[in-house]
């Protein structure tokens, strides 16, 4: 006897019969707030930070100086062990007005970094004196642990990019962004987040984003993950065995 099984079923053959055991994969969506974020302010001394600031910056200032934002999420700690990640979307809120639009890209960070207690004043565009543990332009953790590369250690290939203009919400999503989170779920020790880069080819492209310390909780960086949960292989095997035993008793 032949039996046609769907992708969400298990085929078990016995006594000339092919038994299809269906198992269900349930979809779910989870929204995560950033667990840490900060800005890297280009500096010859690497002594500027803003770990506790309300804003993040990326792009090039009018001076010009570079700004890059670090953002990380604890996806591995929030998702079930058997989660199958289907899609990922990062949403940020732009807090500074501009009529110009520029591309901003996310790159997977490849080294651990810190978030200290430095807190810049005003619009925070110039940063503050770095404090213990701060990630800065030259240090992944001020003052003793340096980046391999000034400006952060990250993949040169962008995981996702989107055009950013005036004040409002903007989202990044792609299969590579999804694969980054899948990799972190498989190896939580490599869960270093992303670095946000703006247009670094010309001055005046900087955007100010709300950070995880924003006064309005609705504006903080958010990672939306759509996933499914597959049953443990052992439970599927037991289900198949039970069906076969019941079938043999009826014969």
MOHUDA-V589748 format. One line per field, one symbol per residue. psi: psi as a letter, one per 40 degrees, with the letter a starting at -180 (. if undefined). Layout:
BEGIN
psi: ???
END
This chain:
BEGIN
psi: hihhiidfihhhhhfeihhhhiiihhiihihhihdiiihhhhhdefehafdeieiiiiahiediiihihhhiigddediidfhhhdihhhhihhehiheihihhihhhieiiiihaeihiibeedeaihiiheihadehdhheehiidhheihihehhdiiihhbahaiiihiiddddddddddddgdeegeaihhhaheeiifeiihihaeeidheeeihhhhhhiihiiiddddddddddddddddde.
END
